[in-house]
Amino acid sequence: MSESLDFETSRRPGGPNPGDGIESKELILDSAFRTEKKESHLTNQDTILFKPSNQLFGVFDGMGGRAGGDIASQIACNTISEYISECDPQNLEEIKDMVRNALLHANRAIIKDI
């Protein structure tokens, strides 16, 4: 049987701690990434967002080899990274809103710049 801690409970003062009889666990994350150019494409249009210190990871795929796909994936990566780095969500609903808004900002930036 696995045990999980509620995000809300664990973040507020008086939340679980070792003295509450709940074992404190540290999350250790190993990560790696790999992208490759398909034989049918001239370039690899993928962009990787890799910021382990901020727990921020993403893969932004190009547009199937179409012109500007590499630029669109880079704009999406940069826009989302900047947007999220300025946020401090406090609960699951705020995290959902943050991700949704980051994606909308990236979409607008791509449309504007390409």
C-alpha positions in Angstrom: 0.0 0.0 0.0 1.4 3.4 -0.9 1.1 6.5 1.1 0.6 10.0 -0.4 0.6 13.4 1.1 -2.0 16.0 0.1 -0.2 18.9 -1.7 -2.3 21.5 0.2 -1.7 19.9 3.6 2.0 19.4 3.1 2.5 23.1 2.2 0.7 24.9 5.0 2.0 25.6 8.4 1.2 22.7 10.7 1.2 20.2 7.9 2.7 16.8 8.2 6.1 16.5 9.7 8.1 13.6 11.1 6.6 14.2 14.6 3.1 13.5 13.2 4.0 9.9 12.6 4.2 10.3 8.8 7.5 9.4 7.4 9.2 12.3 5.6 10.3 11.4 2.1 12.7 13.2 -0.2 12.1 13.0 -3.9 15.2 12.3 -5.9 14.7 12.8 -9.7 17.1 11.5 -12.3 16.5 12.9 -15.7 17.8 12.7 -19.2 16.6 13.7 -22.6 17.3 12.8 -26.2 15.9 14.1 -29.5 16.9 13.1 -33.0 16.4 14.3 -36.5 14.2 12.2 -38.6 15.6 11.1 -41.9 12.8 12.9 -43.7 13.7 16.3 -42.1 16.7 18.5 -42.8 17.0 19.6 -39.1 16.0 18.6 -35.7 13.3 21.1 -34.7 12.9 20.0 -31.1 13.7 22.2 -28.1 14.3 20.9 -24.6 13.5 22.8 -21.4 15.7 21.4 -18.7 15.8 23.3 -15.4 16.0 20.7 -12.6 16.7 23.4 -10.0 13.2 24.8 -10.7 11.6 21.4 -11.3 10.8 22.5 -14.8 11.1 20.2 -17.8 9.5 20.2 -21.2 9.9 19.0 -24.8 8.7 21.3 -27.6 8.4 19.5 -30.8 8.8 21.2 -34.1 6.1 21.2 -36.8 6.9 18.1 -38.8 9.8 19.6 -40.7 7.9 22.6 -41.8 9.7 25.9 -42.2 9.9 27.7 -38.9 9.3 24.7 -36.7 12.6 25.1 -35.0 11.8 28.8 -34.3 8.3 28.0 -33.0 9.6 25.3 -30.6 12.3 27.7 -29.3 9.7 30.5 -28.8 7.4 28.2 -27.0 10.2 26.9 -24.7 11.4 30.4 -23.9 8.0 31.9 -23.4 6.8 29.1 -21.1 10.0 29.1 -19.1 9.8 32.8 -18.5 6.1 32.8 -17.7 6.4 29.9 -15.2 9.5 31.4 -13.5 7.4 34.5 -12.6 4.6 32.4 -11.0 4.3 31.1 -7.5 1.2 28.8 -7.5 -0.1 27.8 -4.1 -2.4 25.0 -5.0 -3.4 22.6 -7.7 -5.9 25.0 -9.3 -3.3 27.7 -9.5 -0.9 25.2 -11.1 -3.4 24.3 -13.7 -4.1 28.0 -14.5 -0.4 28.7 -14.6 0.2 25.9 -17.2 -2.9 26.9 -19.3 -1.8 30.6 -19.3 1.8 29.7 -20.1 0.6 27.7 -23.1 -1.7 30.5 -24.3 1.2 33.1 -24.0 3.5 30.8 -26.0 0.8 30.3 -28.7 0.4 34.1 -29.0 4.1 34.7 -29.1 4.5 32.1 -31.9 1.7 33.6 -34.0 3.1 37.1 -33.5 6.7 36.2 -34.4 6.3 33.7 -37.2 
